[in-house]
Amino acid sequence: MMMLFLSLLFASPQTESQSPPPPPQKVLMIGLDGVRPDALQAARTPHLDALSERGAITYTGQTTAITSSGPAWSSILTGARVSLHNVRNNSFEGKKITTWPTWLAQWESAHPEAFTAAVSQWGPIHDHLTQGTIDLSLDAEDQAAVTASALKIIGDSENDVTALFLHYDGGDHAGHAYGYSVNIPEYLAAIESVDAEVGKVLQEIRRREQIIHEDWLILVGTDHGGTGTSHGKNIPEHRTVFLIASGSSTEDFSWRENAEVVDFAPAALHHLGLQGSCIPAPRKEGWWQGRHAELNRRALAQTADILFLGDSITQGWEGAGKNIWKEFYGNRKAINLGIGGDKTEHVLWRLRHGNLENQDPKVCVIMIGTNNSNRDSSDAITKGVQAIVAELQFSVPESEILLLATFPRGATVEDRLRKINEASNASLREWSNTQEKVHHFDFNVKFLTETGVLTQEVMPDLLHPHEAGYKIWATAMEEELKRLLVIAE
């Protein structure tokens, strides 16, 4: 490690006219298996306490409804719902981790020059989640081996680690052996032992920070709680978990009110600066923040039977489509949750930050994805839409989901962005057939001439409908909407 420090310490200095570069952003995620939040508070854990004081902690987070390590660690590391990564037990049978990779693998794919590593005491994490997808994945025999490997990785002079995951299993071992309770001395002692190991790793990180100007985000969490000597039930004692985020960049950070383990991976990737179709993210513009707050107020004030969700095409029901909205939905309990310019990741973030508060709609109408086509592949758009659908399935499970094919754009069938959208539409149509309560609906031909031309009479800018376009939309969708409203009764 000293070789790494010395090489960086004696690098060519900045001239007076040069401003120093921003510090490299790095992430250390630490998983403490089977540590109940009340036991964490009861145990003597000075190192974890120090992290909390220098960041944000919640003791009321929620893990996956299936409170087993396989599903939970899969959601922690991928940021995906169980319905997406499909890990439903500790066998990992049917897993879709290639499609929904870990945050480490996502970072590795976007930045192959970066060094990514994971050291796990529970072997299946190495076997099924990290092995073969990142630069270094190790299966450690015990807690001391996890720490020893971590210190070696952090101090490696050849491979400057950017993203690191460590997994300690001591708390869960003690829980199974003696019981998951604040009244079990052996359980608390195991948590304190894990804290000591974490302290050694944090000391090495601090040593780096003192010599090399780096911006480390430290994330710490657990996969489940327990009662007696077991876990696996969908009850508060098993589902309630803690989440910690700490570092110099967490001064204004806070976990959302209903924090969940799926929030860990987006926090890591956001710190690293990675954007993507299924990485939930807000937008920074003041008007967008205002619109989002207004939609949250709207959701709180009105419980909808029909919920429209999307981007400017959906928001346009309040503009070019306002007369059509009044005609078709004015006497129905319908709510518009569209924001102009949104990509899939922005809608996904909104769903987790208030847009669904007080909502239990009979039908959710989704029109989203066209803004992603300027940046993303059709596969990435498909995943972004799937993540939104999964969020609705999780948050409003009784709702029927009317997933509309992304509308045509551009003048002709040869338009590049239209082709991207059409490929995504085809994938989503096939995928929807495998999902309960998801109904893919494509009436795009009604916007086009026989030769596939999109005219300015329907969409003046060849993207957003005019009033005539909204009339086509409402008319084409009406019978299907009525059908789903009846099903939802």
Secondary structure as a PSIPRED ss2 file (coil, helix, strand):
# PSIPRED VFORMAT (PSIPRED V4.0)

   1 M C   1.000  0.000  0.000
   2 M H   0.000  1.000  0.000
   3 M H   0.000  1.000  0.000
   4 L H   0.000  1.000  0.000
   5 F H   0.000  1.000  0.000
   6 L H   0.000  1.000  0.000
   7 S H   0.000  1.000  0.000
   8 L H   0.000  1.000  0.000
   9 L H   0.000  1.000  0.000
  10 F C   1.000  0.000  0.000
  11 A C   1.000  0.000  0.000
  12 S C   1.000  0.000  0.000
  13 P C   1.000  0.000  0.000
  14 Q C   1.000  0.000  0.000
  15 T C   1.000  0.000  0.000
  16 E C   1.000  0.000  0.000
  17 S C   1.000  0.000  0.000
  18 Q C   1.000  0.000  0.000
  19 S C   1.000  0.000  0.000
  20 P C   1.000  0.000  0.000
  21 P C   1.000  0.000  0.000
  22 P C   1.000  0.000  0.000
  23 P C   1.000  0.000  0.000
  24 P C   1.000  0.000  0.000
  25 Q E   0.000  0.000  1.000
  26 K E   0.000  0.000  1.000
  27 V E   0.000  0.000  1.000
  28 L E   0.000  0.000  1.000
  29 M E   0.000  0.000  1.000
  30 I E   0.000  0.000  1.000
  31 G E   0.000  0.000  1.000
  32 L E   0.000  0.000  1.000
  33 D C   1.000  0.000  0.000
  34 G C   1.000  0.000  0.000
  35 V C   1.000  0.000  0.000
  36 R C   1.000  0.000  0.000
  37 P H   0.000  1.000  0.000
  38 D H   0.000  1.000  0.000
  39 A H   0.000  1.000  0.000
  40 L H   0.000  1.000  0.000
  41 Q H   0.000  1.000  0.000
  42 A H   0.000  1.000  0.000
  43 A C   1.000  0.000  0.000
  44 R C   1.000  0.000  0.000
  45 T C   1.000  0.000  0.000
  46 P H   0.000  1.000  0.000
  47 H H   0.000  1.000  0.000
  48 L H   0.000  1.000  0.000
  49 D H   0.000  1.000  0.000
  50 A H   0.000  1.000  0.000
  51 L H   0.000  1.000  0.000
  52 S H   0.000  1.000  0.000
  53 E H   0.000  1.000  0.000
  54 R C   1.000  0.000  0.000
  55 G E   0.000  0.000  1.000
  56 A E   0.000  0.000  1.000
  57 I E   0.000  0.000  1.000
  58 T E   0.000  0.000  1.000
  59 Y E   0.000  0.000  1.000
  60 T E   0.000  0.000  1.000
  61 G E   0.000  0.000  1.000
  62 Q E   0.000  0.000  1.000
  63 T C   1.000  0.000  0.000
  64 T C   1.000  0.000  0.000
  65 A C   1.000  0.000  0.000
  66 I C   1.000  0.000  0.000
  67 T C   1.000  0.000  0.000
  68 S C   1.000  0.000  0.000
  69 S H   0.000  1.000  0.000
  70 G H   0.000  1.000  0.000
  71 P H   0.000  1.000  0.000
  72 A H   0.000  1.000  0.000
  73 W H   0.000  1.000  0.000
  74 S H   0.000  1.000  0.000
  75 S H   0.000  1.000  0.000
  76 I H   0.000  1.000  0.000
  77 L H   0.000  1.000  0.000
  78 T H   0.000  1.000  0.000
  79 G C   1.000  0.000  0.000
  80 A C   1.000  0.000  0.000
  81 R C   1.000  0.000  0.000
  82 V H   0.000  1.000  0.000
  83 S H   0.000  1.000  0.000
  84 L H   0.000  1.000  0.000
  85 H H   0.000  1.000  0.000
  86 N C   1.000  0.000  0.000
  87 V C   1.000  0.000  0.000
  88 R C   1.000  0.000  0.000
  89 N C   1.000  0.000  0.000
  90 N C   1.000  0.000  0.000
  91 S C   1.000  0.000  0.000
  92 F C   1.000  0.000  0.000
  93 E C   1.000  0.000  0.000
  94 G C   1.000  0.000  0.000
  95 K C   1.000  0.000  0.000
  96 K C   1.000  0.000  0.000
  97 I C   1.000  0.000  0.000
  98 T C   1.000  0.000  0.000
  99 T C   1.000  0.000  0.000
 100 W C   1.000  0.000  0.000
 101 P C   1.000  0.000  0.000
 102 T C   1.000  0.000  0.000
 103 W H   0.000  1.000  0.000
 104 L H   0.000  1.000  0.000
 105 A H   0.000  1.000  0.000
 106 Q H   0.000  1.000  0.000
 107 W H   0.000  1.000  0.000
 108 E H   0.000  1.000  0.000
 109 S H   0.000  1.000  0.000
 110 A H   0.000  1.000  0.000
 111 H C   1.000  0.000  0.000
 112 P C   1.000  0.000  0.000
 113 E C   1.000  0.000  0.000
 114 A C   1.000  0.000  0.000
 115 F E   0.000  0.000  1.000
 116 T E   0.000  0.000  1.000
 117 A E   0.000  0.000  1.000
 118 A E   0.000  0.000  1.000
 119 V E   0.000  0.000  1.000
 120 S E   0.000  0.000  1.000
 121 Q C   1.000  0.000  0.000
 122 W C   1.000  0.000  0.000
 123 G H   0.000  1.000  0.000
 124 P H   0.000  1.000  0.000
 125 I H   0.000  1.000  0.000
 126 H H   0.000  1.000  0.000
 127 D H   0.000  1.000  0.000
 128 H H   0.000  1.000  0.000
 129 L H   0.000  1.000  0.000
 130 T H   0.000  1.000  0.000
 131 Q C   1.000  0.000  0.000
 132 G C   1.000  0.000  0.000
 133 T C   1.000  0.000  0.000
 134 I C   1.000  0.000  0.000
 135 D C   1.000  0.000  0.000
 136 L E   0.000  0.000  1.000
 137 S E   0.000  0.000  1.000
 138 L E   0.000  0.000  1.000
 139 D E   0.000  0.000  1.000
 140 A C   1.000  0.000  0.000
 141 E C   1.000  0.000  0.000
 142 D C   1.000  0.000  0.000
 143 Q H   0.000  1.000  0.000
 144 A H   0.000  1.000  0.000
 145 A H   0.000  1.000  0.000
 146 V H   0.000  1.000  0.000
 147 T H   0.000  1.000  0.000
 148 A H   0.000  1.000  0.000
 149 S H   0.000  1.000  0.000
 150 A H   0.000  1.000  0.000
 151 L H   0.000  1.000  0.000
 152 K H   0.000  1.000  0.000
 153 I H   0.000  1.000  0.000
 154 I H   0.000  1.000  0.000
 155 G C   1.000  0.000  0.000
 156 D C   1.000  0.000  0.000
 157 S C   1.000  0.000  0.000
 158 E C   1.000  0.000  0.000
 159 N C   1.000  0.000  0.000
 160 D C   1.000  0.000  0.000
 161 V E   0.000  0.000  1.000
 162 T E   0.000  0.000  1.000
 163 A E   0.000  0.000  1.000
 164 L E   0.000  0.000  1.000
 165 F E   0.000  0.000  1.000
 166 L E   0.000  0.000  1.000
 167 H E   0.000  0.000  1.000
 168 Y E   0.000  0.000  1.000
 169 D C   1.000  0.000  0.000
 170 G H   0.000  1.000  0.000
 171 G H   0.000  1.000  0.000
 172 D H   0.000  1.000  0.000
 173 H H   0.000  1.000  0.000
 174 A H   0.000  1.000  0.000
 175 G H   0.000  1.000  0.000
 176 H H   0.000  1.000  0.000
 177 A H   0.000  1.000  0.000
 178 Y H   0.000  1.000  0.000
 179 G C   1.000  0.000  0.000
 180 Y C   1.000  0.000  0.000
 181 S C   1.000  0.000  0.000
 182 V C   1.000  0.000  0.000
 183 N C   1.000  0.000  0.000
 184 I C   1.000  0.000  0.000
 185 P H   0.000  1.000  0.000
 186 E H   0.000  1.000  0.000
 187 Y H   0.000  1.000  0.000
 188 L H   0.000  1.000  0.000
 189 A H   0.000  1.000  0.000
 190 A H   0.000  1.000  0.000
 191 I H   0.000  1.000  0.000
 192 E H   0.000  1.000  0.000
 193 S H   0.000  1.000  0.000
 194 V H   0.000  1.000  0.000
 195 D H   0.000  1.000  0.000
 196 A H   0.000  1.000  0.000
 197 E H   0.000  1.000  0.000
 198 V H   0.000  1.000  0.000
 199 G H   0.000  1.000  0.000
 200 K H   0.000  1.000  0.000
 201 V H   0.000  1.000  0.000
 202 L H   0.000  1.000  0.000
 203 Q H   0.000  1.000  0.000
 204 E H   0.000  1.000  0.000
 205 I H   0.000  1.000  0.000
 206 R H   0.000  1.000  0.000
 207 R H   0.000  1.000  0.000
 208 R H   0.000  1.000  0.000
 209 E H   0.000  1.000  0.000
 210 Q H   0.000  1.000  0.000
 211 I H   0.000  1.000  0.000
 212 I C   1.000  0.000  0.000
 213 H C   1.000  0.000  0.000
 214 E C   1.000  0.000  0.000
 215 D E   0.000  0.000  1.000
 216 W E   0.000  0.000  1.000
 217 L E   0.000  0.000  1.000
 218 I E   0.000  0.000  1.000
 219 L E   0.000  0.000  1.000
 220 V E   0.000  0.000  1.000
 221 G E   0.000  0.000  1.000
 222 T C   1.000  0.000  0.000
 223 D C   1.000  0.000  0.000
 224 H C   1.000  0.000  0.000
 225 G C   1.000  0.000  0.000
 226 G C   1.000  0.000  0.000
 227 T E   0.000  0.000  1.000
 228 G C   1.000  0.000  0.000
 229 T C   1.000  0.000  0.000
 230 S E   0.000  0.000  1.000
 231 H C   1.000  0.000  0.000
 232 G C   1.000  0.000  0.000
 233 K C   1.000  0.000  0.000
 234 N C   1.000  0.000  0.000
 235 I C   1.000  0.000  0.000
 236 P H   0.000  1.000  0.000
 237 E H   0.000  1.000  0.000
 238 H H   0.000  1.000  0.000
 239 R H   0.000  1.000  0.000
 240 T E   0.000  0.000  1.000
 241 V E   0.000  0.000  1.000
 242 F E   0.000  0.000  1.000
 243 L E   0.000  0.000  1.000
 244 I E   0.000  0.000  1.000
 245 A E   0.000  0.000  1.000
 246 S E   0.000  0.000  1.000
 247 G C   1.000  0.000  0.000
 248 S C   1.000  0.000  0.000
 249 S C   1.000  0.000  0.000
 250 T C   1.000  0.000  0.000
 251 E C   1.000  0.000  0.000
 252 D C   1.000  0.000  0.000
 253 F C   1.000  0.000  0.000
 254 S C   1.000  0.000  0.000
 255 W C   1.000  0.000  0.000
 256 R C   1.000  0.000  0.000
 257 E C   1.000  0.000  0.000
 258 N C   1.000  0.000  0.000
 259 A C   1.000  0.000  0.000
 260 E E   0.000  0.000  1.000
 261 V H   0.000  1.000  0.000
 262 V H   0.000  1.000  0.000
 263 D H   0.000  1.000  0.000
 264 F H   0.000  1.000  0.000
 265 A H   0.000  1.000  0.000
 266 P H   0.000  1.000  0.000
 267 A H   0.000  1.000  0.000
 268 A H   0.000  1.000  0.000
 269 L H   0.000  1.000  0.000
 270 H H   0.000  1.000  0.000
 271 H H   0.000  1.000  0.000
 272 L H   0.000  1.000  0.000
 273 G C   1.000  0.000  0.000
 274 L C   1.000  0.000  0.000
 275 Q C   1.000  0.000  0.000
 276 G C   1.000  0.000  0.000
 277 S C   1.000  0.000  0.000
 278 C C   1.000  0.000  0.000
 279 I C   1.000  0.000  0.000
 280 P C   1.000  0.000  0.000
 281 A C   1.000  0.000  0.000
 282 P C   1.000  0.000  0.000
 283 R C   1.000  0.000  0.000
 284 K C   1.000  0.000  0.000
 285 E C   1.000  0.000  0.000
 286 G H   0.000  1.000  0.000
 287 W H   0.000  1.000  0.000
 288 W H   0.000  1.000  0.000
 289 Q H   0.000  1.000  0.000
 290 G H   0.000  1.000  0.000
 291 R H   0.000  1.000  0.000
 292 H H   0.000  1.000  0.000
 293 A H   0.000  1.000  0.000
 294 E H   0.000  1.000  0.000
 295 L H   0.000  1.000  0.000
 296 N H   0.000  1.000  0.000
 297 R H   0.000  1.000  0.000
 298 R H   0.000  1.000  0.000
 299 A H   0.000  1.000  0.000
 300 L H   0.000  1.000  0.000
 301 A H   0.000  1.000  0.000
 302 Q C   1.000  0.000  0.000
 303 T C   1.000  0.000  0.000
 304 A C   1.000  0.000  0.000
 305 D C   1.000  0.000  0.000
 306 I E   0.000  0.000  1.000
 307 L E   0.000  0.000  1.000
 308 F E   0.000  0.000  1.000
 309 L E   0.000  0.000  1.000
 310 G E   0.000  0.000  1.000
 311 D C   1.000  0.000  0.000
 312 S H   0.000  1.000  0.000
 313 I H   0.000  1.000  0.000
 314 T H   0.000  1.000  0.000
 315 Q H   0.000  1.000  0.000
 316 G H   0.000  1.000  0.000
 317 W H   0.000  1.000  0.000
 318 E H   0.000  1.000  0.000
 319 G C   1.000  0.000  0.000
 320 A C   1.000  0.000  0.000
 321 G C   1.000  0.000  0.000
 322 K H   0.000  1.000  0.000
 323 N H   0.000  1.000  0.000
 324 I H   0.000  1.000  0.000
 325 W H   0.000  1.000  0.000
 326 K H   0.000  1.000  0.000
 327 E H   0.000  1.000  0.000
 328 F H   0.000  1.000  0.000
 329 Y H   0.000  1.000  0.000
 330 G C   1.000  0.000  0.000
 331 N C   1.000  0.000  0.000
 332 R C   1.000  0.000  0.000
 333 K C   1.000  0.000  0.000
 334 A E   0.000  0.000  1.000
 335 I E   0.000  0.000  1.000
 336 N E   0.000  0.000  1.000
 337 L E   0.000  0.000  1.000
 338 G E   0.000  0.000  1.000
 339 I C   1.000  0.000  0.000
 340 G C   1.000  0.000  0.000
 341 G C   1.000  0.000  0.000
 342 D C   1.000  0.000  0.000
 343 K C   1.000  0.000  0.000
 344 T H   0.000  1.000  0.000
 345 E H   0.000  1.000  0.000
 346 H H   0.000  1.000  0.000
 347 V H   0.000  1.000  0.000
 348 L H   0.000  1.000  0.000
 349 W H   0.000  1.000  0.000
 350 R H   0.000  1.000  0.000
 351 L H   0.000  1.000  0.000
 352 R C   1.000  0.000  0.000
 353 H C   1.000  0.000  0.000
 354 G C   1.000  0.000  0.000
 355 N C   1.000  0.000  0.000
 356 L C   1.000  0.000  0.000
 357 E C   1.000  0.000  0.000
 358 N C   1.000  0.000  0.000
 359 Q C   1.000  0.000  0.000
 360 D C   1.000  0.000  0.000
 361 P C   1.000  0.000  0.000
 362 K C   1.000  0.000  0.000
 363 V E   0.000  0.000  1.000
 364 C E   0.000  0.000  1.000
 365 V E   0.000  0.000  1.000
 366 I E   0.000  0.000  1.000
 367 M E   0.000  0.000  1.000
 368 I C   1.000  0.000  0.000
 369 G C   1.000  0.000  0.000
 370 T H   0.000  1.000  0.000
 371 N H   0.000  1.000  0.000
 372 N H   0.000  1.000  0.000
 373 S H   0.000  1.000  0.000
 374 N H   0.000  1.000  0.000
 375 R C   1.000  0.000  0.000
 376 D C   1.000  0.000  0.000
 377 S C   1.000  0.000  0.000
 378 S H   0.000  1.000  0.000
 379 D H   0.000  1.000  0.000
 380 A H   0.000  1.000  0.000
 381 I H   0.000  1.000  0.000
 382 T H   0.000  1.000  0.000
 383 K H   0.000  1.000  0.000
 384 G H   0.000  1.000  0.000
 385 V H   0.000  1.000  0.000
 386 Q H   0.000  1.000  0.000
 387 A H   0.000  1.000  0.000
 388 I H   0.000  1.000  0.000
 389 V H   0.000  1.000  0.000
 390 A H   0.000  1.000  0.000
 391 E H   0.000  1.000  0.000
 392 L H   0.000  1.000  0.000
 393 Q H   0.000  1.000  0.000
 394 F H   0.000  1.000  0.000
 395 S H   0.000  1.000  0.000
 396 V C   1.000  0.000  0.000
 397 P C   1.000  0.000  0.000
 398 E C   1.000  0.000  0.000
 399 S C   1.000  0.000  0.000
 400 E E   0.000  0.000  1.000
 401 I E   0.000  0.000  1.000
 402 L E   0.000  0.000  1.000
 403 L E   0.000  0.000  1.000
 404 L E   0.000  0.000  1.000
 405 A C   1.000  0.000  0.000
 406 T C   1.000  0.000  0.000
 407 F C   1.000  0.000  0.000
 408 P C   1.000  0.000  0.000
 409 R C   1.000  0.000  0.000
 410 G C   1.000  0.000  0.000
 411 A C   1.000  0.000  0.000
 412 T C   1.000  0.000  0.000
 413 V C   1.000  0.000  0.000
 414 E C   1.000  0.000  0.000
 415 D C   1.000  0.000  0.000
 416 R H   0.000  1.000  0.000
 417 L H   0.000  1.000  0.000
 418 R H   0.000  1.000  0.000
 419 K H   0.000  1.000  0.000
 420 I H   0.000  1.000  0.000
 421 N H   0.000  1.000  0.000
 422 E H   0.000  1.000  0.000
 423 A H   0.000  1.000  0.000
 424 S H   0.000  1.000  0.000
 425 N H   0.000  1.000  0.000
 426 A H   0.000  1.000  0.000
 427 S H   0.000  1.000  0.000
 428 L H   0.000  1.000  0.000
 429 R H   0.000  1.000  0.000
 430 E H   0.000  1.000  0.000
 431 W H   0.000  1.000  0.000
 432 S H   0.000  1.000  0.000
 433 N C   1.000  0.000  0.000
 434 T C   1.000  0.000  0.000
 435 Q C   1.000  0.000  0.000
 436 E C   1.000  0.000  0.000
 437 K C   1.000  0.000  0.000
 438 V E   0.000  0.000  1.000
 439 H E   0.000  0.000  1.000
 440 H E   0.000  0.000  1.000
 441 F E   0.000  0.000  1.000
 442 D C   1.000  0.000  0.000
 443 F C   1.000  0.000  0.000
 444 N H   0.000  1.000  0.000
 445 V H   0.000  1.000  0.000
 446 K H   0.000  1.000  0.000
 447 F H   0.000  1.000  0.000
 448 L E   0.000  0.000  1.000
 449 T C   1.000  0.000  0.000
 450 E C   1.000  0.000  0.000
 451 T C   1.000  0.000  0.000
 452 G C   1.000  0.000  0.000
 453 V C   1.000  0.000  0.000
 454 L E   0.000  0.000  1.000
 455 T C   1.000  0.000  0.000
 456 Q C   1.000  0.000  0.000
 457 E C   1.000  0.000  0.000
 458 V C   1.000  0.000  0.000
 459 M C   1.000  0.000  0.000
 460 P C   1.000  0.000  0.000
 461 D C   1.000  0.000  0.000
 462 L C   1.000  0.000  0.000
 463 L C   1.000  0.000  0.000
 464 H C   1.000  0.000  0.000
 465 P C   1.000  0.000  0.000
 466 H C   1.000  0.000  0.000
 467 E H   0.000  1.000  0.000
 468 A H   0.000  1.000  0.000
 469 G H   0.000  1.000  0.000
 470 Y H   0.000  1.000  0.000
 471 K H   0.000  1.000  0.000
 472 I H   0.000  1.000  0.000
 473 W H   0.000  1.000  0.000
 474 A H   0.000  1.000  0.000
 475 T H   0.000  1.000  0.000
 476 A H   0.000  1.000  0.000
 477 M H   0.000  1.000  0.000
 478 E H   0.000  1.000  0.000
 479 E H   0.000  1.000  0.000
 480 E H   0.000  1.000  0.000
 481 L H   0.000  1.000  0.000
 482 K H   0.000  1.000  0.000
 483 R H   0.000  1.000  0.000
 484 L H   0.000  1.000  0.000
 485 L H   0.000  1.000  0.000
 486 V H   0.000  1.000  0.000
 487 I H   0.000  1.000  0.000
 488 A H   0.000  1.000  0.000
 489 E C   1.000  0.000  0.000
